[in-house]
Amino acid sequence: MREAANETVPEGGRIAVLSEVVRNQIAAGEVIERPASVVRELLDNAIDAGASRIQVDLEEGGMRMVRVTDDGLGMIPEDLGLAFEAHATSKLRTPEDLDHIASLGFRGEALASMASVARCSIRSRPRGADVGAEITEEGGRRGKITPAGMPEGTIVEVRDLFFNTPARRRFLKREQTELSRCTEIVQRVALAHPADETGQGGIGFVVMHGGRRVFDVEPGMDLLARIRRVFGDELASELEPVEASMGSTRITGYVAPPRFGRRDARRQMWFLNGRPMKDKVLTRVLKDAYRGVLIDGLQPVGFLQLWMDPESVDVNVHPAKSEVRLRDERSLFGFLVNALKEAVMRTNMATPGESMVDRLRRREGRPMQRETLPDPGPRGPSSAGAWIPRPDAAGGTAAGEGYIVREVPPREGAGQGLSGAADPVPGAPQGAGAGGAELGEGDRWAPVDDLRGPYIQVDRTYILRAVPDGFEIIDQHALHERLTFEELRREVKAGKVEVQRLLTPELVDLTQADVQLITVHQDALRRIGLEVEPFGDKTVAVHGLPARIRRPDPEAIVRDVVDVIARTGKAPDAEDVQEEVLHRTSCRSSIMAGDTLDESSIRALLERARDAGMDQTCPHARPTRVKFTLADLEKAFHRT
């Protein structure tokens, strides 16, 4: 600092205009970070040129070479002469054009930045032209335009990235890491440009690395087919479609069941007018749509295309074009959350037994512990028979399936876990069933969509019941907790919470600060069914609780409320605070693990779940049920 202070001002002054090469290298630091940045920018240009097929060739993960070949419009020699000029672009003319940018590229910085830190060449032949032309530039030194024989379209080649800036090159990763990043960019862009329902309008992509094909999609593949190609059939087959509109704004795409949630957000993709985006607002939209069904710490999986008027979006935010500003953000946010939440609620949230069977099979190499099974008692008729197609009146087979139930008196000492069989089904067919199963004396046919059993309660915690093509195991506490939460939330939203007043107020000791917190929010707490008022400096009196709460614990509920309000700093009527309070309240007031349920209680619980519509996870996003199909059983017993 002292040396600088003692310096003399040189003749001509200190300030000088940077050379064009230095300016472009500074710009390259923002635009071109690694080979994947080159791939992204060149893909944008190819798509803007109207390409229907694009090939990306890579060497050494793109560090040695990135070549992008497209069948787009091409460029005449005069345009080639300006291609490496900074801020030279065909996509903007006037300041007003910034208000409705519809192209992917528009800044005119990318090619100039690449040419300042790599050895670049462009060959291009316009549609209908007899011959193409070529231009090269290496580290800011431009060559002449020369004729070139080639197909219609454009080929851009970028070699030896950062050859003249070794410090930047040292920050690149291993070949496989850089290749993975380049491939991920192409995959995202490929998902952003699928074919429509008629098979038209899509763009085909091919990625070659060292002469080996590592990725490809055909132009006629729609979004779901592309997701299947990139991420596999297991995910693609479980996706739920999304489609909704609000004026000129439209959202389409797919969301995955919550069980596909991941620690990272790599399978959370938004495409805005064909542009892959990583936007904080859109990320929060998807997170809110999964609130209450996704375990904390996991990121939802979704592939979503958002179409908006370009004038309502500002994409001129960052040189990498990865961020946008959305105008009228508030109304857009609500529209998107509601549309996505409806789709999320339609997904199959039940945990499939197949994944558990696969884990068991992977353990088969280890010796299994031998266990002595309990004595089943004297051999007799089974309590449940074979699955059979339902016989119709003419003796044929109806569409609905069912099972034969054989009534068996329970053995003495048994029945702790097995609830009694259901009442006979009125009008059930008698006599021979299909598939060799017969209805004997005391047998009956039970339709599979009938909730009347039979049920087995395991360890007074889990309910096992037959369903079409297998069986499911239900967590009684998780299911009842979800139902209680949804019913409480509906009552709160409607302002019709029924309150059960306590005969004797329950006194709860708190700190003085906590009592003050309760006092400030008394009215908001009353709206969610909690009638609480101060009773001295460090005590509150609980006068009433929501009538729906089973086995209420006033002290625990009050402490939960205080904890949530103090931690969030929000009032109890804030939506997220309200939901967390109701989560905790429903958890404490639900059927617990260890509660014995009789047949009628199980039936009533399942009927409520059937009518609720939202019953596949508890409010904390744990699954309420696991389903095992016949295929799972066949796999477990090595029948496949």
C-alpha positions as CSV (number, residue, x, y, z in Angstrom):
1,M,0.0,0.0,0.0
2,R,2.9,2.4,0.8
3,E,4.6,1.7,-2.4
4,A,1.4,2.4,-4.4
5,A,1.0,5.7,-2.5
6,N,4.5,6.8,-3.3
7,E,4.2,6.0,-7.1
8,T,4.2,8.8,-9.5
9,V,1.6,9.1,-12.2
10,P,3.1,8.1,-15.5
11,E,2.8,10.3,-18.6
12,G,-0.4,9.7,-20.3
13,G,-2.2,8.6,-17.1
14,R,-3.0,5.2,-15.6
15,I,-6.2,4.3,-17.4
16,A,-6.1,2.4,-20.7
17,V,-8.6,0.7,-22.9
18,L,-8.2,-3.1,-22.8
19,S,-7.4,-4.9,-26.0
20,E,-10.2,-6.9,-27.6
21,V,-8.5,-10.2,-26.9
22,V,-8.3,-9.4,-23.1
23,R,-11.9,-8.2,-23.1
24,N,-13.0,-11.4,-24.7
25,Q,-10.9,-13.5,-22.2
26,I,-12.6,-11.7,-19.3
27,A,-16.0,-12.4,-20.9
28,A,-14.9,-16.0,-21.4
29,G,-14.5,-16.3,-17.6
30,E,-18.2,-15.7,-17.2
31,V,-19.5,-17.5,-20.2
32,I,-17.1,-20.4,-20.8
33,E,-16.2,-22.3,-17.6
34,R,-15.5,-25.7,-19.0
35,P,-16.2,-27.9,-22.0
36,A,-19.9,-28.3,-20.9
37,S,-20.2,-24.5,-21.3
38,V,-19.0,-24.7,-24.9
39,V,-21.5,-27.5,-25.6
40,R,-24.4,-25.5,-24.1
41,E,-23.6,-22.4,-26.1
42,L,-23.1,-24.2,-29.4
43,L,-26.4,-26.2,-28.9
44,D,-28.2,-22.9,-28.4
45,N,-26.9,-21.6,-31.7
46,A,-27.8,-24.8,-33.5
47,I,-31.4,-24.8,-32.2
48,D,-31.8,-21.1,-33.0
49,A,-30.7,-21.9,-36.6
50,G,-33.7,-24.3,-36.9
51,A,-31.8,-27.6,-36.7
52,S,-33.7,-30.9,-36.6
53,R,-30.7,-33.1,-36.0
54,I,-27.6,-32.2,-34.0
55,Q,-24.4,-34.2,-33.4
56,V,-21.9,-33.5,-30.7
57,D,-18.4,-35.1,-31.0
58,L,-16.1,-35.0,-28.0
59,E,-12.5,-35.9,-27.4
60,E,-11.0,-36.2,-23.9
61,G,-14.2,-35.2,-22.3
62,G,-14.4,-32.1,-24.5
63,M,-11.1,-30.7,-23.3
64,R,-9.3,-31.8,-26.5
65,M,-12.2,-31.1,-28.8
66,V,-15.9,-30.2,-29.0
67,R,-17.5,-30.3,-32.4
68,V,-21.2,-29.6,-33.0
69,T,-22.7,-30.4,-36.3
70,D,-26.3,-29.3,-37.2
71,D,-28.6,-29.3,-40.3
72,G,-29.9,-25.7,-39.6
73,L,-30.1,-22.7,-41.9
74,G,-26.4,-22.2,-42.2
75,M,-24.5,-18.9,-42.7
76,I,-23.4,-17.0,-45.8
77,P,-19.7,-15.9,-46.0
78,E,-20.5,-12.3,-44.9
79,D,-22.1,-13.7,-41.7
80,L,-19.1,-15.9,-41.0
81,G,-16.9,-12.9,-41.1
82,L,-18.7,-11.5,-38.1
83,A,-19.3,-14.7,-36.2
84,F,-16.3,-14.3,-33.9
85,E,-16.9,-10.6,-33.3
86,A,-18.0,-9.7,-29.7
87,H,-21.6,-8.7,-29.5
88,A,-22.3,-9.6,-33.1
89,T,-25.7,-11.4,-33.3
90,S,-28.6,-12.1,-35.6
91,K,-31.1,-12.2,-32.8
92,L,-31.3,-8.6,-31.7
93,R,-31.4,-5.2,-33.4
94,T,-32.9,-2.6,-31.1
95,P,-33.2,-2.1,-27.3
96,E,-36.9,-2.9,-27.6
97,D,-36.0,-6.5,-28.7
98,L,-34.7,-7.2,-25.2
99,D,-38.3,-7.0,-24.0
100,H,-39.4,-10.1,-25.9
101,I,-36.4,-12.4,-26.4
102,A,-37.6,-15.7,-28.0
103,S,-34.3,-17.1,-29.0
104,L,-31.9,-19.2,-26.8
105,G,-28.9,-17.1,-27.6
106,F,-28.9,-13.3,-28.0
107,R,-25.8,-11.7,-26.4
108,G,-23.3,-12.4,-29.2
109,E,-20.5,-13.2,-26.6
110,A,-20.1,-17.0,-26.8
111,L,-18.2,-17.5,-30.0
112,A,-15.9,-14.5,-29.3
113,S,-15.2,-15.8,-25.8
114,M,-14.4,-19.3,-27.2
115,A,-12.1,-18.0,-29.9
116,S,-10.1,-16.0,-27.3
117,V,-9.2,-19.2,-25.2
118,A,-9.3,-22.0,-27.8
119,R,-8.6,-22.9,-31.4
120,C,-11.9,-22.5,-33.2
121,S,-13.3,-23.0,-36.7
122,I,-16.7,-22.6,-38.3
123,R,-17.8,-24.2,-41.6
124,S,-21.2,-23.4,-42.9
125,R,-23.3,-23.9,-46.0
126,P,-26.7,-22.2,-46.3
127,R,-29.7,-24.1,-47.5
128,G,-29.7,-24.0,-51.3
129,A,-26.1,-22.9,-51.7
130,D,-23.7,-24.8,-53.9
131,V,-20.8,-24.6,-51.6
132,G,-20.0,-23.7,-48.0
133,A,-17.3,-21.5,-46.4
134,E,-14.9,-21.8,-43.5
135,I,-13.3,-19.4,-41.0
136,T,-10.8,-20.0,-38.2
137,E,-9.6,-18.1,-35.1
138,E,-7.0,-19.1,-32.6
139,G,-6.5,-17.2,-29.4
140,G,-7.9,-14.0,-31.0
141,R,-5.9,-14.4,-34.3
142,R,-8.5,-14.6,-37.1
143,G,-7.9,-16.4,-40.4
144,K,-9.4,-15.7,-43.8
145,I,-12.7,-17.0,-45.1
146,T,-12.2,-19.9,-47.6
147,P,-14.5,-22.1,-49.6
148,A,-15.4,-25.5,-48.1
149,G,-17.2,-28.5,-49.4
150,M,-19.8,-29.8,-46.9
151,P,-23.5,-30.7,-46.4
152,E,-26.0,-28.0,-45.7
153,G,-25.8,-26.7,-42.1
154,T,-23.0,-25.7,-39.8
155,I,-20.1,-27.3,-38.1
156,V,-18.4,-25.5,-35.2
157,E,-15.2,-27.0,-33.8
158,V,-13.5,-25.9,-30.6
159,R,-10.1,-27.4,-29.9
160,D,-7.6,-27.2,-27.0
161,L,-9.8,-25.2,-24.7
162,F,-7.8,-22.8,-22.5
163,F,-4.5,-23.6,-24.4
164,N,-3.4,-20.0,-23.8
165,T,-4.7,-19.7,-20.2
166,P,-3.1,-22.6,-18.4
167,A,-4.3,-21.4,-15.0
168,R,-7.9,-21.9,-16.2
169,R,-7.1,-25.3,-17.7
170,R,-5.7,-26.6,-14.4
171,F,-9.2,-26.2,-12.9
172,L,-10.7,-28.7,-15.2
173,K,-11.5,-32.2,-13.8
174,R,-10.8,-35.6,-15.1
175,E,-11.8,-36.7,-18.5
176,Q,-14.8,-38.8,-17.3
177,T,-16.1,-36.0,-15.1
178,E,-16.0,-33.4,-17.9
179,L,-17.6,-36.0,-20.3
180,S,-20.4,-36.5,-17.7
181,R,-21.1,-32.8,-17.5
182,C,-21.2,-32.4,-21.3
183,T,-23.5,-35.4,-21.6
184,E,-25.8,-34.0,-18.9
185,I,-26.1,-30.7,-20.8
186,V,-27.1,-32.5,-24.0
187,Q,-29.6,-34.6,-22.1
188,R,-31.3,-31.5,-20.6
189,V,-31.4,-29.8,-24.0
190,A,-32.8,-33.0,-25.6
191,L,-35.6,-33.1,-23.0
192,A,-36.4,-29.5,-23.7
193,H,-37.1,-30.2,-27.4
194,P,-39.2,-33.3,-27.7
195,A,-41.7,-34.1,-30.5
196,D,-45.3,-33.1,-30.1
197,E,-48.2,-35.6,-29.9
198,T,-48.1,-36.0,-33.7
199,G,-44.4,-36.9,-33.6
200,Q,-43.4,-33.5,-35.2
201,G,-41.3,-30.6,-34.0
202,G,-38.7,-32.6,-32.1
203,I,-34.9,-32.3,-32.4
204,G,-32.7,-35.4,-32.6
205,F,-29.4,-35.5,-30.7
206,V,-26.3,-37.7,-30.9
207,V,-23.2,-37.6,-28.6
208,M,-20.0,-39.3,-29.7
209,H,-16.9,-39.6,-27.4
210,G,-13.7,-40.9,-28.9
211,G,-15.7,-42.3,-31.8
212,R,-18.1,-44.2,-29.5
213,R,-21.8,-43.3,-29.2
214,V,-22.7,-42.4,-25.7
215,F,-26.2,-40.9,-26.1
216,D,-28.8,-40.4,-28.7
217,V,-32.5,-39.6,-29.1
218,E,-34.5,-39.5,-32.4
219,P,-36.4,-36.4,-33.5
220,G,-39.8,-38.1,-33.3
221,M,-39.4,-39.1,-29.6
222,D,-41.8,-37.3,-27.2
223,L,-40.9,-36.1,-23.7
224,L,-41.8,-39.4,-22.0
225,A,-39.9,-41.5,-24.4
226,R,-36.8,-39.2,-23.9
227,I,-37.1,-39.5,-20.1
228,R,-37.3,-43.2,-20.5
229,R,-34.1,-43.2,-22.7
230,V,-32.2,-41.0,-20.2
231,F,-33.4,-42.3,-16.9
232,G,-34.8,-45.7,-17.5
233,D,-38.2,-47.4,-17.5
234,E,-38.7,-47.7,-13.7
235,L,-39.0,-43.9,-13.4
236,A,-40.7,-43.2,-16.7
237,S,-43.5,-45.8,-16.0
238,E,-44.4,-44.1,-12.7
239,L,-44.6,-40.5,-13.9
240,E,-47.8,-38.6,-13.7
241,P,-48.6,-36.1,-16.5
242,V,-49.1,-32.4,-15.8
243,E,-51.1,-30.0,-18.0
244,A,-52.7,-26.7,-17.0
245,S,-53.2,-23.2,-18.5
246,M,-53.7,-19.7,-17.2
247,G,-54.2,-17.2,-20.0
248,S,-51.2,-17.4,-22.3
249,T,-49.2,-19.3,-19.7
250,R,-49.2,-23.1,-20.0
251,I,-47.4,-25.9,-18.1
252,T,-46.9,-29.4,-19.3
253,G,-44.7,-32.3,-18.3
254,Y,-44.4,-35.0,-15.7
255,V,-43.9,-35.4,-11.9
256,A,-42.7,-38.5,-10.1
257,P,-44.1,-40.1,-7.0
258,P,-42.5,-38.8,-3.8
259,R,-40.6,-42.1,-3.2
260,F,-38.3,-41.1,-6.2
261,G,-37.1,-38.1,-4.2
262,R,-33.3,-37.6,-4.2
263,R,-30.6,-35.9,-2.2
264,D,-29.6,-33.9,-5.2
265,A,-31.8,-31.9,-7.7
266,R,-30.3,-33.4,-10.9
267,R,-33.6,-34.9,-11.9
268,Q,-35.6,-31.7,-11.3
269,M,-35.8,-30.0,-14.7
270,W,-37.6,-26.9,-15.8
271,F,-37.8,-25.8,-19.4
272,L,-39.0,-22.2,-20.0
273,N,-40.0,-21.7,-23.7
274,G,-37.5,-24.5,-24.6
275,R,-34.7,-23.1,-22.4
276,P,-33.4,-25.4,-19.6
277,M,-33.5,-23.4,-16.4
278,K,-32.2,-23.5,-12.9
279,D,-34.4,-20.9,-11.2
280,K,-34.9,-20.5,-7.5
281,V,-38.5,-19.5,-7.8
282,L,-39.4,-22.5,-10.0
283,T,-37.4,-24.8,-7.6
284,R,-39.5,-23.5,-4.7
285,V,-42.7,-24.0,-6.7
286,L,-42.0,-27.7,-7.1
287,K,-40.9,-28.0,-3.4
288,D,-44.2,-26.5,-2.3
289,A,-46.2,-28.8,-4.5
290,Y,-44.7,-31.8,-2.7
291,R,-45.2,-30.3,0.8
292,G,-46.4,-32.9,3.2
293,V,-45.7,-35.9,1.0
294,L,-41.9,-35.6,0.5
295,I,-39.5,-36.5,3.3
296,D,-37.4,-33.4,4.5
297,G,-34.0,-33.2,2.9
298,L,-35.1,-34.9,-0.4
299,Q,-35.6,-33.1,-3.7
300,P,-38.7,-33.9,-5.9
301,V,-38.3,-35.3,-9.4
302,G,-40.1,-33.6,-12.2
303,F,-39.7,-32.7,-15.9
304,L,-41.7,-29.6,-16.6
305,Q,-42.2,-27.4,-19.6
306,L,-43.4,-23.8,-19.0
307,W,-44.6,-21.8,-21.9
308,M,-45.0,-18.0,-21.4
309,D,-45.2,-14.8,-23.4
310,P,-41.5,-13.7,-23.9
311,E,-42.5,-10.2,-22.8
312,S,-43.4,-11.6,-19.3
313,V,-39.9,-13.1,-18.8
314,D,-36.6,-11.3,-18.5
315,V,-33.8,-13.7,-19.6
316,N,-31.2,-10.9,-19.8
317,V,-30.0,-11.5,-16.2
318,H,-26.8,-13.5,-16.3
319,P,-24.2,-14.1,-19.1
320,A,-24.7,-17.9,-18.8
321,K,-28.5,-17.3,-19.3
322,S,-29.3,-19.8,-16.5
323,E,-31.4,-17.4,-14.5
324,V,-34.6,-15.4,-15.4
325,R,-36.8,-12.9,-13.8
326,L,-40.5,-13.6,-13.9
327,R,-43.0,-10.8,-14.1
328,D,-46.2,-11.1,-12.1
329,E,-44.5,-13.7,-10.0
330,R,-47.1,-13.9,-7.3
331,S,-50.0,-15.1,-9.4
332,L,-47.7,-17.4,-11.5
333,F,-46.5,-19.0,-8.3
334,G,-50.0,-19.9,-7.1
335,F,-51.1,-21.2,-10.5
336,L,-48.0,-23.5,-10.8
337,V,-48.2,-24.8,-7.2
338,N,-51.9,-25.7,-7.6
339,A,-51.4,-27.4,-11.0
340,L,-48.4,-29.4,-9.8
341,K,-50.0,-30.4,-6.4
342,E,-53.0,-31.9,-8.2
343,A,-50.6,-34.0,-10.3
344,V,-48.5,-35.0,-7.3
345,M,-51.7,-36.2,-5.5
346,R,-52.5,-38.4,-8.4
347,T,-49.1,-40.2,-8.3
348,N,-48.9,-43.7,-6.9
349,M,-47.3,-43.0,-3.5
350,A,-47.5,-46.5,-2.1
351,T,-44.1,-48.2,-1.6
352,P,-43.7,-51.1,-4.1
353,G,-42.8,-54.4,-2.5
354,E,-40.5,-55.1,-5.5
355,S,-37.7,-52.9,-4.1
356,M,-37.8,-54.8,-0.8
357,V,-37.7,-58.1,-2.6
358,D,-34.7,-57.0,-4.6
359,R,-32.9,-56.0,-1.4
360,L,-33.6,-59.5,0.1
361,R,-32.3,-61.2,-3.0
362,R,-29.1,-59.2,-2.8
363,R,-28.6,-60.6,0.7
364,E,-28.9,-64.2,-0.4
365,G,-25.2,-64.6,-0.4
366,R,-25.1,-64.4,3.4
367,P,-26.2,-67.3,5.6
368,M,-29.8,-66.9,6.8
369,Q,-30.7,-67.3,10.4
370,R,-32.9,-70.3,11.0
371,E,-36.1,-69.6,12.9
372,T,-38.7,-72.0,14.3
373,L,-42.1,-71.2,13.0
374,P,-45.0,-71.2,15.5
375,D,-47.2,-74.3,15.5
376,P,-50.1,-73.6,13.1
377,G,-52.4,-76.1,14.9
378,P,-54.4,-78.9,13.3
379,R,-54.5,-78.9,9.5
380,G,-57.9,-77.6,8.3
381,P,-59.5,-75.4,5.7
382,S,-57.6,-72.3,4.8
383,S,-58.9,-68.9,6.0
384,A,-58.5,-67.5,2.5
385,G,-58.5,-69.3,-0.9
386,A,-57.4,-68.7,-4.4
387,W,-57.9,-65.5,-6.4
388,I,-60.6,-66.3,-9.0
389,P,-62.4,-64.4,-11.7
390,R,-65.9,-63.5,-10.5
391,P,-68.5,-65.9,-12.0
392,D,-71.4,-64.2,-13.7
393,A,-75.0,-65.4,-13.8
394,A,-74.5,-67.5,-16.9
395,G,-71.5,-69.3,-15.4
396,G,-69.0,-67.3,-17.4
397,T,-66.4,-64.9,-16.0
398,A,-67.1,-61.3,-15.1
399,A,-64.5,-58.5,-15.4
400,G,-64.1,-58.0,-11.6
401,E,-61.8,-60.3,-9.7
402,G,-62.2,-61.6,-6.2
403,Y,-61.2,-64.3,-3.8
404,I,-62.8,-67.2,-1.9
405,V,-63.0,-66.8,1.8
406,R,-63.4,-69.9,4.0
407,E,-64.8,-69.2,7.5
408,V,-62.6,-71.0,10.1
409,P,-63.3,-70.7,13.9
410,P,-60.1,-69.4,15.5
411,R,-58.1,-71.7,17.7
412,E,-58.0,-71.1,21.4
413,G,-55.3,-68.5,22.2
414,A,-55.2,-67.3,18.6
415,G,-56.9,-64.2,17.3
416,Q,-54.6,-61.6,18.9
417,G,-53.5,-60.5,15.4
418,L,-56.2,-61.9,13.1
419,S,-59.4,-59.9,13.0
420,G,-62.5,-62.0,12.1
421,A,-63.6,-62.5,8.5
422,A,-66.1,-60.2,6.9
423,D,-69.8,-60.8,6.8
424,P,-71.0,-62.8,3.8
425,V,-71.4,-60.7,0.7
426,P,-75.1,-60.3,-0.3
427,G,-75.7,-61.9,-3.7
428,A,-72.4,-63.6,-3.8
429,P,-72.3,-66.5,-6.3
430,Q,-72.3,-70.0,-5.0
431,G,-70.9,-73.2,-6.5
432,A,-67.8,-73.7,-8.6
433,G,-65.5,-70.8,-9.3
434,A,-63.1,-70.4,-12.2
435,G,-59.6,-71.7,-12.3
436,G,-60.5,-74.9,-10.4
437,A,-61.3,-73.1,-7.2
438,E,-64.7,-74.1,-5.7
439,L,-67.1,-72.5,-3.2
440,G,-67.8,-75.0,-0.6
441,E,-70.2,-75.0,2.3
442,G,-69.5,-71.9,4.5
443,D,-67.4,-70.3,1.7
444,R,-68.2,-67.1,0.0
445,W,-66.9,-64.9,-2.8
446,A,-65.6,-61.5,-1.8
447,P,-64.9,-58.8,-4.4
448,V,-61.4,-57.3,-4.2
449,D,-62.7,-53.7,-4.0
450,D,-64.8,-54.6,-1.0
451,L,-63.2,-53.2,2.2
452,R,-64.8,-55.8,4.4
453,G,-61.8,-58.1,4.9
454,P,-60.4,-60.4,5.8
455,Y,-57.7,-58.4,7.6
456,I,-54.7,-59.4,9.6
457,Q,-53.2,-57.0,12.2
458,V,-49.5,-57.7,12.6
459,D,-47.8,-56.7,15.9
460,R,-50.8,-54.5,16.6
461,T,-49.1,-52.0,14.2
462,Y,-49.6,-53.2,10.6
463,I,-52.7,-54.2,8.7
464,L,-52.5,-56.8,5.9
465,R,-55.2,-57.0,3.4
466,A,-55.7,-58.5,-0.1
467,V,-55.9,-56.3,-3.1
468,P,-56.1,-57.1,-6.8
469,D,-52.9,-58.9,-8.0
470,G,-51.4,-59.2,-4.6
471,F,-51.6,-57.7,-1.1
472,E,-50.7,-54.6,0.8
473,I,-49.4,-53.8,4.3
474,I,-50.7,-50.7,5.9
475,D,-49.1,-48.7,8.8
476,Q,-52.2,-48.0,10.9
477,H,-50.7,-45.0,12.7
478,A,-49.3,-43.3,9.5
479,L,-52.7,-43.8,7.7
480,H,-54.8,-42.5,10.6
481,E,-52.4,-39.6,11.1
482,R,-52.9,-38.5,7.4
483,L,-56.6,-38.8,7.7
484,T,-56.8,-36.7,10.9
485,F,-54.5,-34.1,9.4
486,E,-56.5,-33.7,6.2
487,E,-59.8,-33.5,8.1
488,L,-58.4,-30.9,10.5
489,R,-56.9,-28.9,7.6
490,R,-60.3,-28.9,5.8
491,E,-62.1,-27.7,8.9
492,V,-59.5,-24.9,9.5
493,K,-59.7,-23.7,5.9
494,A,-63.5,-23.7,6.1
495,G,-63.4,-21.9,9.5
496,K,-65.6,-24.6,11.0
497,V,-63.3,-26.3,13.5
498,E,-65.5,-28.0,16.1
499,V,-64.0,-27.4,19.6
500,Q,-64.3,-29.7,22.6
501,R,-64.2,-27.6,25.7
502,L,-62.5,-29.2,28.7
503,L,-64.6,-29.6,31.9
504,T,-61.5,-28.5,33.8
505,P,-59.0,-26.2,32.1
506,E,-55.6,-27.8,31.8
507,L,-52.8,-25.6,33.2
508,V,-49.4,-25.7,31.4
509,D,-46.3,-24.1,32.8
510,L,-44.2,-22.2,30.3
511,T,-41.5,-19.4,30.4
512,Q,-42.7,-15.8,30.6
513,A,-41.6,-15.3,27.0
514,D,-43.6,-18.3,25.8
515,V,-46.7,-17.1,27.6
516,Q,-46.3,-13.7,25.9
517,L,-46.1,-15.5,22.6
518,I,-49.3,-17.3,23.2
519,T,-51.0,-14.1,24.3
520,V,-50.0,-12.3,21.1
521,H,-51.4,-15.1,18.9
522,Q,-54.6,-16.1,20.9
523,D,-57.0,-15.2,18.1
524,A,-55.0,-17.1,15.4
525,L,-54.8,-20.1,17.7
526,R,-58.6,-20.0,18.2
527,R,-59.1,-20.3,14.5
528,I,-57.3,-23.6,14.4
529,G,-59.3,-24.9,17.4
530,L,-56.9,-24.1,20.3
531,E,-58.6,-22.1,23.0
532,V,-55.7,-21.0,25.3
533,E,-55.3,-18.0,27.5
534,P,-52.7,-16.7,30.0
535,F,-53.1,-17.8,33.6
536,G,-50.4,-15.8,35.4
537,D,-46.9,-14.8,34.2
538,K,-45.7,-18.3,33.5
539,T,-48.8,-20.4,33.0
540,V,-51.5,-20.8,30.4
541,A,-54.9,-22.4,30.7
542,V,-56.1,-24.7,27.9
543,H,-59.9,-24.4,27.7
544,G,-60.6,-26.2,24.4
545,L,-59.1,-28.4,21.7
546,P,-60.3,-29.5,18.3
547,A,-63.0,-32.1,18.9
548,R,-61.5,-34.4,16.2
549,I,-58.4,-35.0,18.3
550,R,-58.3,-38.5,19.8
551,R,-56.8,-38.8,23.3
552,P,-55.6,-35.2,23.5
553,D,-52.5,-34.2,25.4
554,P,-53.0,-30.4,26.0
555,E,-49.6,-29.8,27.5
556,A,-47.8,-31.5,24.5
557,I,-49.9,-29.6,22.0
558,V,-49.3,-26.2,23.6
559,R,-45.5,-26.9,23.7
560,D,-45.6,-27.9,20.1
561,V,-47.3,-24.7,19.1
562,V,-44.9,-22.6,21.1
563,D,-41.9,-24.4,19.5
564,V,-43.1,-23.9,16.0
565,I,-44.0,-20.2,16.4
566,A,-40.7,-19.4,18.2
567,R,-38.6,-21.3,15.6
568,T,-40.3,-19.9,12.5
569,G,-41.0,-16.4,13.8
570,K,-44.3,-16.5,12.0
571,A,-47.9,-16.3,13.2
572,P,-49.9,-19.5,13.6
573,D,-52.1,-18.6,10.6
574,A,-49.1,-18.6,8.3
575,E,-49.7,-21.6,6.0
576,D,-46.5,-23.4,6.7
577,V,-46.8,-22.8,10.5
578,Q,-50.4,-23.9,10.5
579,E,-49.6,-27.1,8.6
580,E,-46.7,-28.0,11.0
581,V,-48.9,-27.4,14.0
582,L,-51.6,-29.6,12.5
583,H,-49.0,-32.2,11.6
584,R,-47.9,-32.5,15.2
585,T,-51.5,-32.4,16.5
586,S,-52.7,-35.2,14.2
587,C,-49.6,-37.3,15.1
588,R,-50.4,-37.1,18.8
589,S,-54.1,-37.8,18.4
590,S,-54.0,-40.8,16.0
591,I,-54.2,-44.5,16.4
592,M,-50.8,-45.6,17.6
593,A,-48.5,-48.5,17.0
594,G,-49.6,-51.1,19.6
595,D,-53.3,-50.3,19.5
596,T,-55.4,-53.4,19.0
597,L,-58.0,-52.8,16.3
598,D,-61.0,-55.0,15.7
599,E,-62.6,-55.8,12.3
600,S,-65.0,-52.9,12.4
601,S,-62.3,-50.4,13.4
602,I,-60.1,-51.5,10.5
603,R,-62.9,-51.4,8.1
604,A,-63.9,-47.9,9.2
605,L,-60.3,-46.7,8.9
606,L,-60.0,-48.0,5.4
607,E,-63.4,-46.6,4.3
608,R,-62.3,-43.1,5.5
609,A,-59.0,-43.6,3.6
610,R,-60.9,-44.5,0.4
611,D,-63.1,-41.4,0.7
612,A,-60.2,-39.1,1.6
613,G,-58.4,-39.3,-1.7
614,M,-55.1,-38.4,-0.1
615,D,-54.0,-41.4,1.9
616,Q,-50.7,-42.8,0.6
617,T,-48.3,-40.9,2.9
618,C,-48.5,-39.5,6.4
619,P,-48.1,-35.7,6.9
620,H,-44.4,-36.3,7.5
621,A,-44.2,-38.1,4.1
622,R,-43.6,-41.6,5.4
623,P,-45.5,-44.1,3.2
624,T,-48.8,-45.5,4.7
625,R,-48.7,-48.7,2.7
626,V,-46.5,-51.1,0.9
627,K,-47.9,-53.2,-1.9
628,F,-46.6,-56.6,-3.0
629,T,-47.8,-57.9,-6.4
630,L,-48.0,-61.5,-7.4
631,A,-44.9,-60.8,-9.5
632,D,-43.0,-59.7,-6.3
633,L,-44.0,-63.0,-4.6
634,E,-43.0,-65.0,-7.6
635,K,-39.6,-63.3,-7.6
636,A,-39.2,-63.8,-3.8
637,F,-40.0,-67.5,-4.1
638,H,-37.7,-67.9,-7.2
639,R,-40.7,-68.7,-9.5
640,T,-39.4,-66.3,-12.1
